[in-house]
Amino acid sequence: MLIREIIAAILLITGGSFMFVSALGVIRLPDFYTRLHASSIGETFGLVLAGIGMIIYHGLNLTSAKILLIIVALFLVNPIGTHLIGKAAIRAGEEPWKYIKNEEKKEEEDASIHD
C-alpha cells in the first residue's frame, strides 16, 4: 500500500466515525436543537474529511476537482441550512430542553401528587 492510500484510508475512516457519532447524537440527544447541532457539526466535518480522503486517493485530476467543489458547497450550505432550520423552529415555538436535577424533579412530582 502506498502512503497516499494509507492517509486516504485514515481520513475516510475518521470522516465516517464523525458521521456515525453524529447519527448517534441525533438518536440520543434530548431535544430538537441539540440534535440539530449534532447533525450539523458531525455531518459537515465528516463529509469534509471523507472528501479530502477521496481527493488524496484519486490524486489530482478532474474527479478531485469535482469532489473539491462538492466539499466547498457542503461547507458553505450545511451551516446556513442548519441556522435557517433552527430559526424556523424558534419561530414555530419549539422550546429548548431544560435540565431538571433529580431532587427538583422529585419535589415537583410530590407537589403534583399532593395537589
PyMOL commands that set and color helices and strands:
alter all, ss='L'
color gray80, all
select helices_A, chain A and resi 3-28+32-58+62-91+102-114
alter helices_A, ss='H'
color red, helices_A
deselect
rebuild
show_as cartoon
